[in-house]
Amino acid sequence: MDKSELKAFLDEKVAQYNQPFFIESDPIQIPKLFSLKEDIEIAGFLTSTIAWGNRLSIINNAKRLMALLEQQPYDFVINSSDSDLLKLEQFVHRTFNGADCIYFIRSLKNIYINHGGLQTVFEKGFAKEGSVKSSLENFHNVFFELEGERSRKHVSNVVKGASAKRLNMFLRWLVRKDKNKVDFGLWNGIPQSALMLPLDVHTGNVARKLGLLKRKSNVWKAVEEVTQRLRELDKIDPIKYDFALFGLGVFEKF
């Protein structure tokens, strides 16, 4: 199909899947449990961190993690003592274990107390070069100010070419202004036009079938390639097409 036909097809799929029902089977339902901005940020970040594998397992484990944080993620991050953190040792999601969980909470505490919070860290990084890549690079540097070598594998490093699917998904949740109220649109320092596609096996395979992506491996350069093509279809809100590509891949087995 030509460009206009492709846009019409994908716009139709966005309208189909960028709807409140999408929340029912998606990990975004976890930060949707909260109303405080900082709770949404932390719940969203932790949920996106473990968002790989079976979706039901992701959602159930994220709910279990929120229970361990006493349904007050921001208060727990700021006020938890070393003894409070011990109960997190029991948490496991695939290769993300209790030690990783404890490191993440300690690092988040450092970010909120010494760096102004997650929004400030991501937006400061974006301001350096006007790109999501610089935002993710800055976040990675700040997040690992504390010693935590084991946990590095759970935060994508775009400097090393990672696609950063989960971090890009988290940014979509927090940045994208969504009239249908699926994404939150809480952060204003990163324009939604600059967002990058959360590239995974589903969105990647569909993008290739539609001729939006030629690169075969899901690396950062592939994210740049496919996102640029999506900007040609909608330069203001290119990542709305995440709903179309994901819906086609997961729900329609396109």
Backbone bond lengths (Angstrom), bond angles and torsions (degrees), N, CA, C in turn:
res aa  C-N    CA-C-N  psi(-1)  N-CA   C-N-CA  omega(-1)  CA-C   N-CA-C  phi
1 M - - - 1.466 - - 1.528 109.79 -
2 D 1.346 116.28 151.12 1.462 118.77 -179.81 1.522 109.62 -80.67
3 K 1.326 116.20 179.34 1.464 121.23 -173.15 1.527 112.12 -60.88
4 S 1.316 117.89 -42.78 1.467 120.53 -178.87 1.521 111.00 -67.31
5 E 1.326 116.96 -37.50 1.471 120.57 177.74 1.521 110.83 -68.46
6 L 1.343 115.83 -39.90 1.463 120.31 178.32 1.516 111.00 -63.56
7 K 1.333 116.59 -43.89 1.468 120.54 178.68 1.523 110.88 -61.86
8 A 1.334 116.75 -45.02 1.466 120.44 179.63 1.532 110.97 -61.61
9 F 1.330 116.33 -42.04 1.463 121.30 179.35 1.529 111.17 -63.39
10 L 1.332 116.62 -47.67 1.458 120.17 -177.59 1.525 111.88 -71.98
11 D 1.327 117.72 -35.65 1.470 120.10 176.44 1.532 110.68 -61.67
12 E 1.324 115.24 -37.41 1.472 119.93 177.74 1.527 110.18 -64.80
13 K 1.326 116.92 -39.72 1.459 120.40 179.34 1.532 111.99 -71.15
14 V 1.328 116.93 -34.76 1.471 119.98 174.17 1.524 109.49 -60.50
15 A 1.336 116.46 -47.80 1.466 120.82 179.72 1.527 111.22 -59.92
16 Q 1.339 115.96 -32.73 1.467 120.77 -179.60 1.520 112.35 -73.08
17 Y 1.350 117.02 -41.56 1.470 120.01 -171.16 1.525 114.94 -103.55
18 N 1.313 118.44 -22.17 1.470 120.50 178.06 1.531 108.73 -81.18
19 Q 1.333 114.64 64.51 1.453 122.87 -174.79 1.534 109.44 -134.52
20 P 1.332 116.71 157.52 1.473 119.28 -179.15 1.524 114.77 -52.86
21 F 1.342 118.52 -30.55 1.470 119.35 -179.33 1.527 111.63 -62.93
22 F 1.337 116.62 -23.74 1.462 121.44 179.53 1.530 110.55 -58.29
23 I 1.335 116.01 -33.50 1.465 121.95 -176.70 1.529 111.25 -62.80
24 E 1.330 116.43 -31.70 1.464 121.43 -172.79 1.527 113.11 -59.98
25 S 1.339 117.07 -30.41 1.465 119.61 -177.14 1.525 112.21 -118.15
26 D 1.328 116.76 14.08 1.463 120.67 -174.50 1.525 110.79 -117.33
27 P 1.341 118.03 148.02 1.471 120.29 178.48 1.524 114.55 -59.82
28 I 1.331 118.61 -16.19 1.463 119.78 178.68 1.532 111.07 -62.23
29 Q 1.332 116.61 -15.40 1.466 119.04 178.09 1.525 112.41 -63.22
30 I 1.329 117.90 -23.07 1.472 119.80 -178.18 1.534 111.72 -70.33
31 P 1.347 120.15 -55.00 1.463 117.22 174.77 1.529 112.85 -62.87
32 K 1.334 118.34 -21.24 1.467 121.19 177.28 1.531 112.05 -66.61
33 L 1.331 116.98 -12.98 1.470 120.79 178.35 1.522 111.97 -73.03
34 F 1.339 117.22 -13.08 1.459 121.50 -171.40 1.526 112.32 -117.67
35 S 1.329 115.31 157.67 1.468 121.20 178.58 1.523 112.35 -116.87
36 L 1.340 118.35 -28.37 1.461 121.15 178.16 1.526 109.19 -69.34
37 K 1.325 116.99 131.92 1.459 121.53 -176.23 1.522 111.94 -52.78
38 E 1.316 117.68 -47.24 1.464 121.30 -177.56 1.531 111.63 -66.50
39 D 1.331 117.23 -35.10 1.461 120.38 175.61 1.525 110.56 -63.73
40 I 1.330 116.23 -42.97 1.466 121.22 178.84 1.523 110.35 -61.41
41 E 1.335 116.00 -45.36 1.470 120.74 -179.47 1.525 111.45 -60.10
42 I 1.327 116.24 -50.61 1.466 120.21 -175.59 1.518 111.08 -69.55
43 A 1.341 116.91 -44.11 1.467 119.77 177.79 1.530 110.20 -62.03
44 G 1.327 116.36 -39.61 1.459 120.42 178.83 1.513 112.26 -66.00
45 F 1.327 116.30 -44.01 1.462 119.90 -179.63 1.527 111.52 -64.69
46 L 1.330 117.25 -46.85 1.460 120.19 -178.78 1.526 111.35 -66.34
47 T 1.325 116.76 -39.11 1.466 120.09 178.52 1.519 111.00 -66.34
48 S 1.319 117.15 -43.71 1.468 119.69 179.25 1.527 110.82 -65.15
49 T 1.325 117.13 -31.00 1.467 121.19 179.08 1.524 111.84 -61.32
50 I 1.331 116.72 -37.63 1.472 119.38 -178.08 1.534 111.73 -99.65
51 A 1.337 116.44 15.46 1.469 120.22 -175.97 1.521 111.65 -84.12
52 W 1.314 115.75 65.44 1.468 119.84 168.71 1.523 108.07 -145.11
53 G 1.344 114.48 143.83 1.453 119.68 -175.10 1.524 110.63 102.49
54 N 1.317 116.04 -156.17 1.456 123.12 -178.67 1.530 111.19 -63.66
55 R 1.322 116.81 128.52 1.472 120.09 -174.00 1.529 112.09 -64.70
56 L 1.326 117.94 -38.72 1.464 120.56 178.63 1.527 110.25 -64.19
57 S 1.332 116.18 -40.27 1.460 120.69 177.39 1.531 111.02 -63.91
58 I 1.326 116.94 -40.85 1.469 121.32 177.09 1.521 109.86 -58.59
59 I 1.322 116.19 -50.20 1.468 120.76 -177.00 1.527 110.91 -63.92
60 N 1.333 117.52 -44.98 1.468 120.42 -178.81 1.525 111.46 -64.45
61 N 1.331 117.04 -41.63 1.460 119.50 179.33 1.525 111.99 -70.49
62 A 1.322 116.96 -34.24 1.471 119.38 175.83 1.528 110.47 -65.75
63 K 1.320 117.10 -38.72 1.469 120.06 176.08 1.532 110.22 -63.33
64 R 1.319 115.96 -40.22 1.474 120.04 178.96 1.523 110.35 -64.78
65 L 1.326 116.15 -37.87 1.461 119.55 178.56 1.516 111.06 -66.79
66 M 1.330 117.25 -41.10 1.475 119.75 177.33 1.525 110.82 -62.43
67 A 1.335 117.57 -35.50 1.469 120.51 177.02 1.523 110.21 -65.71
68 L 1.337 117.32 -39.84 1.464 120.29 177.13 1.529 111.21 -64.60
69 L 1.325 116.19 -28.67 1.475 120.82 176.64 1.525 111.34 -88.09
70 E 1.328 115.93 12.55 1.466 123.88 175.13 1.516 112.79 61.45
71 Q 1.336 116.42 30.17 1.470 123.67 179.28 1.529 112.77 57.27
72 Q 1.317 115.25 20.75 1.468 121.45 176.26 1.532 108.53 -137.96
73 P 1.328 116.94 70.71 1.465 119.31 -171.67 1.529 114.26 -57.20
74 Y 1.318 117.90 -42.08 1.472 119.28 -178.46 1.523 110.98 -67.17
75 D 1.318 117.03 -45.36 1.467 120.53 179.48 1.529 110.09 -61.95
76 F 1.322 116.83 -40.36 1.459 120.01 179.54 1.521 110.66 -65.17
77 V 1.317 117.30 -45.30 1.470 121.19 179.60 1.524 110.68 -58.60
78 I 1.301 117.54 -45.00 1.468 121.45 -174.74 1.523 112.24 -75.48
79 N 1.323 116.82 -39.43 1.466 119.87 -167.99 1.526 115.74 -109.13
80 S 1.323 118.14 -3.58 1.463 118.72 -176.76 1.528 111.46 -69.54
81 S 1.324 115.20 140.24 1.459 122.17 176.00 1.521 108.84 -92.29
82 D 1.332 115.98 172.50 1.461 119.81 177.37 1.520 111.07 -58.60
83 S 1.326 116.59 -37.20 1.467 119.41 179.60 1.530 110.83 -70.31
84 D 1.341 117.56 -33.86 1.470 120.28 176.52 1.529 111.11 -62.87
85 L 1.333 115.74 -34.03 1.465 120.19 -176.78 1.526 113.09 -70.97
86 L 1.339 116.36 -20.60 1.460 119.77 -174.89 1.527 112.47 -59.38
87 K 1.337 116.98 -32.34 1.469 118.80 -177.76 1.535 111.44 -68.06
88 L 1.325 116.44 -17.87 1.462 119.73 178.87 1.532 112.02 -74.22
89 E 1.334 116.64 -12.55 1.466 120.13 179.71 1.524 111.77 -60.80
90 Q 1.332 116.39 -23.19 1.470 120.41 -177.65 1.524 112.47 -79.65
91 F 1.344 117.71 -12.17 1.459 119.30 -173.72 1.525 111.57 -77.37
92 V 1.344 115.50 135.54 1.466 121.50 176.70 1.527 109.21 -143.77
93 H 1.298 116.31 131.88 1.470 121.72 165.69 1.519 106.98 -136.37
94 R 1.307 115.51 105.01 1.458 121.58 -176.89 1.539 109.34 53.97
95 T 1.354 118.99 -117.08 1.467 119.26 -178.76 1.526 112.73 -93.07
96 F 1.326 116.97 0.79 1.467 121.45 176.13 1.524 107.35 -88.05
97 N 1.348 116.37 112.13 1.463 118.67 -172.94 1.531 112.36 -115.13
98 G 1.328 115.01 -172.05 1.462 120.27 -176.51 1.514 113.84 -60.58
99 A 1.324 117.00 -38.15 1.464 120.03 178.63 1.528 110.72 -63.58
100 D 1.333 116.03 -40.62 1.468 119.57 176.30 1.520 110.48 -63.52
101 C 1.310 115.89 -43.59 1.464 121.35 -178.77 1.523 110.87 -58.63
102 I 1.325 115.91 -45.57 1.470 120.40 179.40 1.526 110.38 -63.63
103 Y 1.335 116.55 -42.56 1.468 118.66 177.84 1.525 110.76 -60.15
104 F 1.327 116.61 -43.48 1.467 120.46 -178.14 1.530 111.10 -60.88
105 I 1.322 117.19 -42.42 1.462 120.10 179.79 1.533 110.44 -66.11
106 R 1.315 116.68 -41.65 1.472 119.34 178.39 1.528 111.55 -64.59
107 S 1.315 116.30 -40.70 1.456 119.43 179.73 1.527 110.86 -67.43
108 L 1.334 116.50 -40.61 1.466 119.60 177.07 1.527 110.94 -61.86
109 K 1.338 116.88 -37.92 1.470 120.31 177.20 1.530 109.87 -61.37
110 N 1.323 116.78 -43.76 1.461 121.24 177.07 1.529 110.93 -60.34
111 I 1.332 116.07 -41.37 1.470 120.61 -179.09 1.525 111.24 -65.70
112 Y 1.324 117.63 -43.25 1.472 119.71 -177.73 1.524 112.96 -76.28
113 I 1.314 117.09 -32.07 1.472 119.17 -178.54 1.526 111.74 -84.64
114 N 1.329 117.49 -39.18 1.473 120.56 -171.81 1.531 115.18 -109.09
115 H 1.330 117.91 -11.03 1.473 119.65 -175.79 1.522 113.90 -127.88
116 G 1.319 117.81 7.41 1.453 120.04 175.66 1.515 115.53 83.96
117 G 1.336 117.98 3.48 1.457 120.83 176.49 1.519 113.42 103.86
118 L 1.324 115.29 171.03 1.462 121.28 -177.46 1.527 111.94 -60.69
119 Q 1.318 117.05 -43.23 1.461 119.47 -178.98 1.524 111.26 -58.40
120 T 1.318 116.56 -45.82 1.462 120.74 -178.98 1.522 111.42 -62.19
121 V 1.328 116.66 -42.73 1.471 120.13 -178.39 1.527 111.10 -64.09
122 F 1.325 116.93 -47.36 1.461 119.86 -179.78 1.531 111.63 -66.49
123 E 1.329 116.41 -40.66 1.465 119.45 -176.95 1.524 112.18 -73.77
124 K 1.319 117.71 -34.40 1.467 119.86 174.21 1.518 110.65 -63.08
125 G 1.305 116.44 -41.74 1.453 120.34 177.65 1.516 111.72 -63.73
126 F 1.326 116.27 -40.12 1.459 119.51 178.09 1.522 111.10 -62.59
127 A 1.317 116.71 -40.84 1.469 121.46 -176.84 1.529 112.55 -64.90
128 K 1.335 117.02 -23.51 1.462 119.61 -178.33 1.523 112.25 -61.85
129 E 1.323 117.01 -43.87 1.466 120.72 -177.25 1.519 113.04 -131.15
130 G 1.339 116.16 2.33 1.456 119.24 -178.77 1.506 113.58 67.99
131 S 1.336 116.46 32.08 1.462 119.90 -178.06 1.523 110.98 -141.11
132 V 1.327 114.95 152.58 1.459 120.25 174.64 1.520 110.05 -65.60
133 K 1.317 117.29 -31.94 1.464 119.76 178.31 1.530 110.76 -59.31
134 S 1.328 117.04 -45.14 1.471 119.46 178.94 1.527 110.69 -69.11
135 S 1.327 117.19 -30.37 1.462 121.10 175.75 1.520 110.47 -63.92
136 L 1.329 116.28 -46.56 1.468 120.44 -179.13 1.521 111.62 -68.98
137 E 1.316 116.25 -35.05 1.465 120.11 178.00 1.529 110.18 -64.48
138 N 1.330 116.55 -45.37 1.462 120.23 179.69 1.527 110.77 -63.49
139 F 1.328 116.39 -42.85 1.460 119.59 178.99 1.520 111.06 -59.65
140 H 1.322 116.75 -44.55 1.465 120.66 -179.25 1.526 110.54 -59.78
141 N 1.325 117.06 -42.81 1.471 121.47 -179.71 1.519 111.43 -63.46
142 V 1.330 116.54 -44.03 1.467 120.56 -178.81 1.523 110.73 -70.21
143 F 1.322 116.46 -40.75 1.459 119.84 -175.36 1.520 111.83 -62.72
144 F 1.332 116.19 -30.77 1.459 119.03 -178.37 1.524 112.68 -105.86
145 E 1.333 115.87 31.33 1.469 119.85 169.44 1.526 110.49 -64.58
146 L 1.324 115.95 -34.03 1.460 120.14 176.54 1.526 108.59 -82.34
147 E 1.322 116.35 158.94 1.464 119.61 177.60 1.528 109.01 -74.56
148 G 1.324 116.00 125.11 1.461 119.56 179.76 1.511 111.44 -170.52
149 E 1.303 115.57 57.15 1.459 121.14 -172.62 1.534 112.42 -57.99
150 R 1.333 116.96 -38.87 1.464 120.40 -177.79 1.520 111.94 -60.17
151 S 1.344 115.76 -36.66 1.466 120.36 -172.65 1.521 113.91 -81.43
152 R 1.330 117.92 -6.04 1.467 120.30 -177.40 1.532 112.23 -60.85
153 K 1.310 116.35 -29.54 1.465 118.32 -177.25 1.521 112.27 -68.55
154 H 1.318 117.12 -12.12 1.464 120.54 -178.05 1.530 113.20 -97.43
155 V 1.327 117.34 2.51 1.471 120.92 175.18 1.518 107.73 -127.95
156 S 1.310 117.04 115.46 1.460 121.67 -175.45 1.519 111.69 -62.24
157 N 1.328 115.00 141.65 1.461 121.85 178.97 1.527 108.69 -113.28
158 V 1.326 116.40 104.73 1.474 119.86 -177.77 1.524 111.83 -68.54
159 V 1.335 117.11 -23.03 1.466 120.39 177.24 1.529 109.86 -61.78
160 K 1.324 115.92 -30.87 1.469 120.92 178.53 1.524 112.13 -93.62
161 G 1.332 116.68 9.57 1.459 120.78 173.53 1.509 116.27 91.72
162 A 1.338 117.97 8.77 1.462 120.18 -178.94 1.524 111.09 -67.08
163 S 1.329 116.34 147.38 1.464 120.11 -179.78 1.530 112.19 -73.53
164 A 1.320 117.53 -21.27 1.474 123.35 177.18 1.526 111.63 55.95
165 K 1.317 116.55 43.88 1.465 121.33 -177.29 1.526 111.80 -55.17
166 R 1.319 116.97 -47.72 1.463 119.89 -173.67 1.525 111.80 -70.95
167 L 1.327 117.19 -36.50 1.468 119.74 177.32 1.525 110.87 -70.19
168 N 1.325 117.43 -37.64 1.460 119.58 176.61 1.527 111.38 -67.07
169 M 1.321 116.93 -34.35 1.462 120.61 174.79 1.526 110.59 -64.65
170 F 1.340 115.84 -44.54 1.462 120.79 177.43 1.533 110.72 -58.52
171 L 1.322 116.78 -44.02 1.465 119.76 178.59 1.523 111.02 -65.20
172 R 1.331 117.78 -37.53 1.473 119.28 175.78 1.516 109.86 -59.08
173 W 1.323 116.77 -45.76 1.459 120.55 179.96 1.521 112.18 -57.25
174 L 1.335 117.04 -46.09 1.468 121.23 -171.28 1.526 113.27 -85.78
175 V 1.325 118.23 -26.39 1.465 121.36 -172.26 1.522 112.89 -100.38
176 R 1.310 117.18 -42.78 1.469 119.92 -169.22 1.527 112.17 -65.95
177 K 1.331 115.75 128.42 1.462 122.50 178.21 1.527 107.69 -85.13
178 D 1.318 115.89 110.85 1.458 122.02 -169.24 1.521 110.22 -117.73
179 K 1.336 116.31 111.17 1.469 119.93 -177.63 1.533 111.54 -64.61
180 N 1.330 117.23 -20.67 1.461 120.50 179.14 1.525 113.08 -93.95
181 K 1.326 116.25 3.68 1.475 122.11 170.71 1.523 114.03 66.04
182 V 1.335 116.83 28.96 1.465 118.69 171.78 1.523 108.47 -83.85
183 D 1.326 117.79 -56.90 1.458 121.32 173.39 1.529 110.01 -81.62
184 F 1.342 116.42 157.77 1.467 120.88 -171.20 1.531 114.24 -83.88
185 G 1.345 117.10 -40.77 1.458 119.66 -177.56 1.517 113.89 62.32
186 L 1.335 117.76 39.28 1.468 121.61 -176.60 1.525 113.46 -86.27
187 W 1.320 117.19 -24.07 1.461 120.48 -175.30 1.527 110.53 -102.10
188 N 1.335 115.56 135.78 1.464 120.26 -176.68 1.522 114.12 -111.04
189 G 1.339 118.23 -7.94 1.459 120.92 -174.96 1.518 114.82 -83.24
190 I 1.329 116.24 -6.66 1.470 121.84 175.23 1.523 106.52 -122.88
191 P 1.333 119.05 119.47 1.469 119.81 -179.97 1.521 111.09 -71.14
192 Q 1.315 116.48 142.68 1.469 118.58 -178.99 1.529 111.60 -64.54
193 S 1.320 116.70 -21.63 1.464 120.00 177.36 1.522 111.99 -66.70
194 A 1.348 117.01 -19.59 1.468 121.65 -178.51 1.518 113.06 -93.04
195 L 1.327 117.77 -7.58 1.464 120.90 -178.48 1.521 111.23 -61.24
196 M 1.326 115.24 154.53 1.468 122.08 -179.13 1.530 109.09 -115.15
197 L 1.325 115.98 148.59 1.457 120.45 -177.73 1.529 111.17 -65.11
198 P 1.344 117.54 131.98 1.471 120.13 170.03 1.531 108.47 -71.71
199 L 1.295 115.37 94.01 1.469 121.01 -172.59 1.522 111.00 -85.74
200 D 1.339 115.99 118.36 1.464 120.63 175.19 1.519 108.85 -133.16
201 V 1.302 116.64 -170.95 1.464 120.24 -175.43 1.533 110.88 -61.17
202 H 1.336 116.70 -36.17 1.466 120.17 -177.37 1.523 111.35 -73.29
203 T 1.332 116.37 -55.00 1.463 119.11 -178.20 1.520 110.93 -64.98
204 G 1.335 116.77 -34.07 1.458 120.56 179.49 1.516 111.94 -66.36
205 N 1.333 116.68 -46.37 1.467 119.88 -178.55 1.526 111.72 -64.46
206 V 1.332 116.65 -42.01 1.469 120.06 179.43 1.525 109.92 -66.75
207 A 1.342 117.06 -42.48 1.467 120.54 179.37 1.524 110.91 -59.68
208 R 1.317 116.91 -39.54 1.474 120.08 179.01 1.535 111.29 -67.56
209 K 1.316 116.10 -41.14 1.464 119.27 179.45 1.524 111.70 -64.23
210 L 1.318 116.09 -30.27 1.472 120.99 -179.12 1.525 112.38 -89.75
211 G 1.341 116.80 -0.73 1.456 120.29 179.40 1.518 114.65 78.77
212 L 1.342 116.65 17.06 1.460 121.06 179.73 1.525 112.38 -88.00
213 L 1.311 116.48 -14.15 1.463 121.39 -175.56 1.528 109.50 -145.35
214 K 1.324 115.81 126.99 1.460 120.70 178.44 1.518 112.46 -103.04
215 R 1.330 116.27 -32.78 1.464 119.80 -179.57 1.530 109.74 -60.15
216 K 1.330 116.58 136.45 1.463 120.42 -171.78 1.522 114.06 -85.05
217 S 1.327 117.65 -28.35 1.467 120.13 -178.45 1.527 110.31 -100.53
218 N 1.334 114.57 146.60 1.466 120.18 -178.56 1.529 109.92 -85.66
219 V 1.331 115.80 77.98 1.460 123.09 179.28 1.527 108.15 -116.78
220 W 1.348 116.48 178.00 1.461 119.75 -175.48 1.523 112.33 -60.29
221 K 1.308 117.41 -38.48 1.471 119.49 179.21 1.529 111.27 -62.94
222 A 1.323 116.96 -31.52 1.461 120.49 174.98 1.527 110.51 -68.52
223 V 1.330 116.48 -39.08 1.471 120.83 176.16 1.528 109.84 -59.45
224 E 1.326 116.64 -45.23 1.462 120.79 179.00 1.529 111.13 -62.94
225 E 1.335 116.26 -41.85 1.462 120.85 -177.90 1.524 111.42 -63.56
226 V 1.322 117.17 -51.86 1.458 119.96 -176.01 1.524 111.32 -70.24
227 T 1.324 117.44 -35.91 1.462 119.74 179.72 1.523 111.11 -65.78
228 Q 1.320 116.59 -38.42 1.460 119.77 176.61 1.524 110.61 -61.26
229 R 1.308 117.83 -40.21 1.468 120.93 178.11 1.537 110.51 -65.38
230 L 1.323 116.69 -37.75 1.463 120.01 179.22 1.529 111.19 -68.90
231 R 1.330 116.61 -32.74 1.468 119.69 176.66 1.531 111.61 -65.85
232 E 1.317 116.36 -27.40 1.465 119.65 176.09 1.527 111.06 -67.95
233 L 1.328 116.49 -23.94 1.466 121.49 178.44 1.520 111.98 -89.12
234 D 1.330 117.31 -33.12 1.473 122.01 176.60 1.519 107.76 -156.44
235 K 1.325 117.45 101.63 1.458 120.68 -175.67 1.532 112.59 -75.20
236 I 1.318 117.41 -19.00 1.463 120.96 -178.37 1.525 111.44 -85.89
237 D 1.331 116.97 -39.99 1.470 121.63 -175.92 1.531 110.45 -137.15
238 P 1.333 116.79 62.77 1.475 118.96 -174.74 1.516 114.38 -65.64
239 I 1.332 117.36 -28.71 1.464 119.09 -172.60 1.524 111.73 -84.98
240 K 1.336 116.98 0.40 1.468 117.92 168.49 1.531 109.85 -58.90
241 Y 1.335 116.30 -25.95 1.459 119.91 -178.46 1.529 112.54 -71.62
242 D 1.324 117.87 -8.18 1.462 120.42 171.60 1.527 109.56 -57.69
243 F 1.344 116.27 -40.10 1.462 120.26 178.98 1.529 111.14 -62.53
244 A 1.333 116.35 -41.11 1.466 120.53 -179.20 1.521 111.42 -67.18
245 L 1.338 116.44 -49.97 1.465 120.38 -177.31 1.521 111.12 -65.56
246 F 1.335 116.17 -42.64 1.459 120.18 -180.00 1.525 110.44 -67.49
247 G 1.337 116.89 -44.59 1.460 120.50 179.91 1.515 112.14 -61.50
248 L 1.335 115.99 -42.80 1.464 120.11 177.76 1.528 111.39 -62.22
249 G 1.331 116.61 -39.39 1.452 120.74 -177.48 1.515 114.16 -75.96
250 V 1.324 116.09 -46.20 1.477 120.57 -173.08 1.519 111.97 -86.32
251 F 1.338 117.16 -46.10 1.458 120.50 -173.11 1.527 112.67 -89.30
252 E 1.343 117.17 -29.87 1.458 119.65 -175.72 1.535 113.20 -110.69
253 K 1.337 116.92 -4.14 1.473 121.42 -179.31 1.529 110.96 49.36
254 F 1.321 115.07 45.05 1.467 122.77 -173.79 1.522 111.45 -57.49
